[in-house]
């Protein structure tokens, strides 16, 4: 009897796990967004700072900051979308949470802040 119950339990678990589906997320923000800044103080060599946001389809992502092509900081973040605005909540207190909007009319597509300035550009 125990063998029969075990067999039916295994079949039930397999049947239930095969019936569940993860909904497909095809939000237009998915992908890599970046912002690069250059600075060249007088008498010193030029330097660059690059920030990248990688948005994935399970409402998570990775933020990375580079200085002269060397990774200096990274953290994970969660993102959500409501009424065309995207909220980014970082997992590290060193980075401030932010809300941006996607501007699709421009080429390349850009993420803008509430004041209209460019936050990041699609790669």
C-alpha positions in Angstrom: 0.0 0.0 0.0 2.9 2.4 0.8 4.4 1.8 -2.6 1.1 2.6 -4.3 0.7 5.8 -2.3 4.3 6.8 -3.1 3.8 6.1 -6.8 0.6 8.1 -6.9 2.3 11.0 -5.0 5.1 11.1 -7.5 2.8 11.0 -10.4 0.7 13.8 -8.8 3.8 16.0 -8.3 5.0 15.5 -11.8 1.5 16.3 -13.2 1.2 19.5 -11.2 4.7 20.7 -12.0 4.2 20.2 -15.7 0.9 22.2 -15.7 2.5 25.4 -14.3 3.8 28.0 -16.8 5.8 31.1 -16.2 4.2 34.0 -18.0 6.3 35.5 -20.7 7.5 39.0 -20.0 8.2 41.1 -23.2 8.4 44.5 -21.6 10.2 47.1 -23.8 12.6 47.9 -21.1 14.3 44.5 -21.2 17.9 44.6 -22.2 21.0 46.7 -21.5 20.9 50.4 -20.9 24.0 52.5 -20.4 25.3 56.0 -19.6 28.9 57.1 -20.2 30.5 60.3 -18.9 34.0 61.6 -19.9 36.1 64.0 -17.9 39.5 65.5 -18.6 40.7 67.8 -15.8 43.5 70.2 -16.8 46.9 68.6 -16.7 45.5 65.1 -16.1 44.6 62.2 -18.4 41.1 61.8 -19.5 38.9 59.4 -17.6 35.5 57.8 -18.3 32.8 56.5 -16.1 30.3 54.1 -17.5 27.1 52.8 -15.8 25.1 49.9 -17.0 21.6 48.6 -16.1 20.7 45.1 -17.3 17.0 44.4 -17.1 15.8 40.8 -17.2 12.3 39.3 -17.6 11.7 38.3 -14.0 11.7 41.9 -12.8 15.3 41.8 -11.6 18.5 43.3 -12.9 22.1 44.1 -12.4 23.7 47.6 -12.1 27.4 48.0 -12.9 29.7 51.0 -12.7 33.0 51.1 -14.6 35.9 53.6 -14.3 38.3 53.5 -17.3 36.9 50.1 -18.3 37.5 48.5 -14.9 34.5 47.3 -12.9 34.4 49.3 -9.6 30.9 48.6 -8.3 27.9 46.3 -8.9 24.7 45.5 -7.2 21.4 43.8 -8.1 18.1 45.6 -8.4 14.3 45.0 -8.7 12.2 46.8 -11.1 8.5 47.4 -11.7 6.3 49.2 -14.1 3.2 51.3 -13.4 1.5 53.7 -15.7 4.5 53.9 -18.0 7.0 54.7 -15.2 9.6 52.2 -14.1 10.7 52.1 -10.5 14.2 50.8 -9.8 14.9 49.6 -6.3 18.6 48.7 -5.6 19.8 46.1 -3.2 22.6 48.3 -1.9 22.1 51.4 0.2 25.0 53.1 -1.7 22.7 53.6 -4.7 19.5 55.7 -4.5 16.3 54.2 -5.8 14.9 56.0 -8.9 11.9 56.2 -11.2 12.4 56.6 -15.0 10.2 56.7 -18.1 10.8 55.0 -21.5 10.9 57.3 -24.5 10.4 55.1 -27.6 9.9 57.9 -30.1 13.6 58.8 -30.1 16.3 56.8 -31.8 18.1 55.4 -29.8 15.5 54.7 -27.1 16.2 56.5 -23.9 15.2 56.3 -20.2 14.4 59.8 -18.9 14.1 61.2 -15.4 11.0 63.0 -14.2 12.6 66.4 -15.2 13.0 65.1 -18.8 16.8 64.7 -18.7 18.4 61.5 -20.2 19.1 58.8 -17.6 20.4 56.0 -19.9 20.4 54.9 -23.5 19.5 51.5 -24.9 22.5 49.5 -26.1 
